[in-house]
Amino acid sequence: MTFLSATLDRVKPSPTIAVSNLAAELKAAGKDVIGLGAGEPDFDTPDNVKAAAVAAIGAGKTKYTAVDGIAELKAAICAKFERENGLKYEPAQVSVGTGGKQILYNALMATLNPGDEVIIPAPYWVSYPDMVLLAGGEPVVVECGIEDAFKMTPEALEAAITSKTKWLIFNSPSNPTGTGYSWDELKALTDVLMRHPHVWVMTDDMYEHLVYGDFTFCTPAQVEPGLYDRTLTCNGVSKAYAMTGWRIGYAAGPKTLIAAMRKIQSQSTSNPCSVSQWAAVEALNGPQDFIEGNKAVFQRRRDLVVEMLNAADGITCPVPDGAFYVYPSIAGCLGKTSAGGVKIEDDETFAKALLEEKGVAVVFGSAFGLSPNFRVSYATSDEALKEACTRIQAFCAELG
């Protein structure tokens, strides 16, 4: 009999966290490393949000709160959904957790039984399949290649649905590709879902505000009101408000589901940090103008990275609609050998050789379910991005 749970055999540690940790270790050891693996803005949390947290501490708002969020934050979330997405929810339909990851996990734990299937378009955020597995379900991965702009087609969705399908996890703009679905593209998918009333939709809208050019964000229950009663619309303050460490995620959906998620949370973490909740109230209710300034910086960095990576031998880098990632293909590099003697057999060997030989840390594409690619986070300084892309160009030029 082994001591550890057999459930652990179904999952693996987060590759993105592993890459970030490795880059940090190499830096600490004195190596010249540029880390492009972390999925968090390099901007500071807005001053008004920090001031709200200080005020909450001063007012003694440091005690336990309701399990899934204070009333003031739930009210702010309801106002946000109506103001920005045209979705009306009441506080009893809202759940607040310690980050978006807990919200998704709670929902899966509350709904999945052995054999239940969850459709996950790939490339996907690395945690989706493992959370499904931990909750006892079965991930059904639908590959969405570069030829389809990394988007799931209605035909592919239809083909993936079975009598065992319980959820579709939908992420737009996407981590890792930055791909976003237009209203018409999303309507084509929701039309499929309307034909299958047993399938629920779990949206991950974390990058809602980080969209560029003329792209307009939309979310499934907004596009197809008929899905309202079987959609969990998930979001959070981490990306748009540069509040990754504050750990506040939230979702709105049917009361029965929210109550079930509350039960899970009551027996795991209980309430999110009280001070973080008050900061999130200010983030959602306070001034939003800084977002446009941050977006302009991200768009400039996106354009810089796309241009420089497309100039690298063997790399093709599509232009993303949002988030702060690019997901270039290395198909033109496969089979070649690096200056250090490493044969580039796949994106993982590419990423390892790039780190060892040029000191650039990226996340290999197989971690996101689609190869041969790698993910670059451009949520870092222009100078670091220019130097990193110059090193990637040199690495590719030296392949023989």
BELKA-V840099 format. One record per pair of residues at least 6 apart in sequence whose ideal C-beta (glycine too) atoms are under 6 Angstrom apart, sorted by sequence separation. I is the first residue (numbers start at 1). GAP is how many residues later the second one is. D is the distance in whole Angstrom. If there is no record, write none. Layout:
((I;GAP;D) (I;GAP;D))
//
This chain:
((27;6;5) (81;6;4) (82;6;5) (97;6;4) (144;6;5) (193;6;6) (211;6;5) (221;6;5) (237;6;5) (238;6;4) (309;6;5) (320;6;6) (337;6;5) (344;6;5) (354;6;5) (355;6;5) (365;6;5) (26;7;5) (132;7;5) (144;7;6) (173;7;4) (220;7;6) (221;7;5) (310;7;5) (378;7;6) (81;8;6) (120;8;5) (144;8;5) (172;8;5) (309;8;4) (336;8;5) (365;8;3) (172;9;5) (208;9;5) (317;9;5) (365;9;5) (23;10;5) (129;10;4) (142;10;6) (221;10;4) (334;10;6) (364;10;5) (78;11;5) (220;11;6) (237;11;5) (306;11;5) (317;11;4) (333;11;5) (342;11;4) (351;11;5) (23;12;4) (221;12;6) (362;12;5) (363;12;5) (236;13;4) (306;13;5) (315;13;5) (316;13;5) (351;13;4) (118;14;5) (142;14;5) (205;14;5) (219;14;6) (362;14;6) (315;15;6) (338;15;5) (203;16;5) (348;16;4) (20;17;5) (74;17;4) (77;17;5) (203;17;6) (234;17;4) (330;17;6) (340;17;5) (347;17;4) (19;18;4) (20;18;5) (142;18;5) (314;18;3) (347;18;4) (348;18;6) (118;19;5) (120;19;5) (122;19;5) (201;19;5) (232;19;5) (233;19;5) (309;19;5) (314;19;4) (347;19;6) (74;20;4) (140;20;5) (330;20;5) (16;21;6) (116;21;5) (117;21;5) (118;21;6) (119;21;5) (120;21;5) (121;21;5) (122;21;5) (232;21;4) (305;21;6) (114;22;5) (73;23;6) (108;23;6) (112;23;4) (117;23;5) (121;23;5) (351;23;6) (108;24;6) (112;24;5) (248;24;6) (347;24;5) (112;25;4) (229;25;6) (347;25;5) (105;26;5) (109;26;5) (201;26;6) (298;26;5) (346;26;6) (347;26;6) (68;27;5) (69;27;3) (108;27;4) (150;27;4) (347;27;5) (68;28;5) (151;28;6) (248;28;5) (360;28;5) (150;29;4) (190;30;6) (200;30;4) (201;30;5) (202;30;5) (203;30;5) (204;30;5) (205;30;5) (206;30;6) (246;30;4) (121;31;4) (170;31;6) (203;31;6) (209;31;4) (360;31;5) (157;32;6) (186;32;6) (194;32;6) (207;32;6) (248;32;5) (167;33;5) (168;33;5) (169;33;5) (170;33;5) (171;33;4) (190;33;6) (206;33;5) (246;33;6) (358;33;4) (154;34;5) (158;34;5) (165;34;5) (173;34;4) (190;34;4) (154;35;6) (157;35;5) (161;35;5) (167;35;5) (180;35;5) (183;35;5) (187;36;5) (186;37;5) (190;37;6) (358;37;5) (154;38;5) (334;38;6) (119;41;5) (128;41;5) (331;41;6) (354;41;5) (241;42;4) (330;42;5) (237;43;5) (329;44;5) (237;46;5) (327;46;5) (117;47;4) (117;48;5) (327;48;6) (115;49;6) (118;49;4) (119;49;5) (120;49;5) (116;50;4) (125;50;5) (325;50;5) (326;50;5) (240;51;6) (325;52;6) (123;53;5) (324;53;6) (123;54;5) (324;54;5) (324;55;4) (339;59;4) (338;61;6) (336;63;4) (337;63;6) (333;66;6) (305;73;5) (302;76;6) (301;77;4) (305;80;6) (312;80;6) (304;81;6) (308;81;4) (312;81;4) (209;82;5) (314;82;5) (313;83;4) (301;84;6) (312;84;4) (313;84;6) (212;87;4) (100;106;5) (215;106;4) (16;110;6) (15;111;6) (211;111;4) (14;112;6) (210;112;5) (210;113;6) (207;115;5) (207;116;4) (11;119;4) (11;122;5) (10;123;4) (11;123;6) (107;125;5) (103;131;5) (85;134;6) (87;134;6) (86;136;6) (100;136;4) (85;137;5) (180;141;4) (178;142;2) (180;142;5) (178;144;6) (178;145;4) (103;146;4) (178;147;5) (99;148;4) (103;148;5) (173;148;6) (175;148;6) (98;149;5) (100;149;3) (173;149;3) (176;149;5) (99;150;5) (110;150;4) (173;150;4) (177;150;4) (110;151;5) (176;151;5) (97;152;5) (96;154;5) (107;154;6) (110;154;5) (106;155;4) (109;155;5) (95;156;5) (94;158;5) (106;158;5) (93;159;5) (106;159;6) (93;162;6) (89;163;4) (92;163;5) (95;163;5) (93;165;6) (95;166;5) (81;171;6) (98;171;5) (77;173;5) (98;174;5) (96;176;6) (146;183;6) (176;192;5) (68;194;5) (67;195;6) (45;197;5) (68;197;6) (45;198;5) (67;198;6) (43;199;4) (67;199;5) (176;199;4) (41;201;4) (67;203;6) (40;204;4) (67;204;6) (73;204;5) (80;204;5) (76;205;5) (65;206;4) (64;207;6) (70;207;5) (73;207;6) (73;208;5) (76;208;4) (65;209;5) (72;209;5) (76;209;5) (62;212;6) (61;213;6) (61;217;6) (57;218;6) (56;219;5) (53;222;5) (56;222;4) (52;226;6) (53;226;4) (52;227;5) (143;227;6) (141;228;6) (49;230;5) (52;230;4) (49;233;5) (48;234;6) (49;234;5) (48;238;5) (126;241;5) (46;244;6) (124;244;6) (123;245;4) (124;245;5) (123;246;6) (122;247;3) (123;247;4) (122;248;5) (43;251;6) (37;324;5) (33;326;5) (34;326;5) (35;326;5) (36;326;5) (37;326;5) (32;327;5) (42;337;5) (23;338;4) (39;338;6) (41;338;5) (42;338;5) (38;339;6) (36;340;5) (36;341;5) (19;342;5) (19;344;5) (16;347;5) (15;348;6) (34;350;5) (15;352;4) (36;352;6) (34;354;4))
//
